[in-house]
Amino acid sequence: MSEEPEISGAEAIKKKKQRNLAIALSLAAFILVVFLVTILRLGGSVADRSF
Amino acid sequence: MTDNAAKSDSYALAGPEDFFDLLKPRVMSLVVFTAFVGMVAAPGGIHPLLGLVSILAIAVGAGASGALNMWWDADIDAVMSRTANRPIPAGKVRRGDAGAFGGFLSALSVVLLALSSNYLAAGLLAFTIFFYVVIYSMILKRATPQNIVIGGAAGAFPPVIGWAAVTGNAPLEAWILFAIIFLWTPPHFWALALYKQGDYERVGVPMMPNVKGDAATRQQILAYSIILFFAGLAPLATNIAGVIYGIAATGLGAGFLWFAYKVYQGTPEDHGPAKKLFGFSIFYLFGVFLALLIEKAVKYYV
């Protein structure tokens, strides 16, 4: 009984790191996707528009 | 150790894969596929990368509604054998966390689809999520044996969203694809309900077999299968389908009718025919949409 929390504690830290990494990668992917979509939607003519 | 302590420990052990499971990956794969076919069948085109991002947004939206469904239905999922090992009843993810996860991803997916395609597609995705979570899960599922008939509309939207993402509108052809999935859903789920009705009975979800009885369900399965056969041929009246699709839809439709007829003839004790129909129904939907894809590819390259 006394050893169990320690084992599950180490395991819990490992899982927390995995969750954090997954969130970080998802955020990075989201930023990349929004960037690419923005570039594509603006298209090549963005510099030619007249205000 | 009390049950609560055990649960809080298990929550700390949740990995990313447990949150991924909240998205109902298998449902998501069918959504991705049908949305993709809607996109390809639509006239004109979309930049491949924008198309890919749009598919991603639709997939995330579908997954988010799955997570919200699990958030709402955690109480009955825990009792039913088919769903007892989902992340919330399994004690891996907190119910509130699943709800927040689903709500956040819903908003994200709609915004992303608006950015990558247009507001019509994004609006249809938002409506689909709303329909699945509020109309189906919250209102219909526990109230009426017509739950999955009306709720089936949610699963039928993806090809329309895919079409709208490309063209910015949703013409008759897109709604024919909608109709095929819509009419496919009742016999698909009632086949499952026929051999899982004990589960639904226990949690008080009024599926057709436990409300109207076994015989009435078998009749309705056959009736929907006949209508589905003709709905499956409807694309032939438009220019999205040709000979290849015609052959595929006729063969698959006939197969569906055959398995439905076997269910119709069956007895309540024998679950074999219902299981076979359930399996074939997935093959049917996949096959019909694949035929549309092949049809378009042949038209394009030949």
Chai-1 contact restraints between the chains, C-beta under 6 A:
chainA,res_idxA,chainB,res_idxB,connection_type,confidence,min_distance_angstrom,max_distance_angstrom,comment,restraint_id
A,S8,B,D9,contact,1.0,0.0,6.0,A-B,restraint_1
A,A12,B,A12,contact,1.0,0.0,6.0,A-B,restraint_2
A,K15,B,L13,contact,1.0,0.0,6.0,A-B,restraint_3
A,K15,B,G15,contact,1.0,0.0,6.0,A-B,restraint_4
A,Q18,B,G15,contact,1.0,0.0,6.0,A-B,restraint_5
A,Q18,B,P16,contact,1.0,0.0,6.0,A-B,restraint_6
A,R19,B,P16,contact,1.0,0.0,6.0,A-B,restraint_7
A,A22,B,P16,contact,1.0,0.0,6.0,A-B,restraint_8
A,V33,B,V53,contact,1.0,0.0,6.0,A-B,restraint_9
A,V37,B,V53,contact,1.0,0.0,6.0,A-B,restraint_10
A,V37,B,L115,contact,1.0,0.0,6.0,A-B,restraint_11
A,V37,B,S116,contact,1.0,0.0,6.0,A-B,restraint_12
A,L40,B,H47,contact,1.0,0.0,6.0,A-B,restraint_13
A,L40,B,L50,contact,1.0,0.0,6.0,A-B,restraint_14
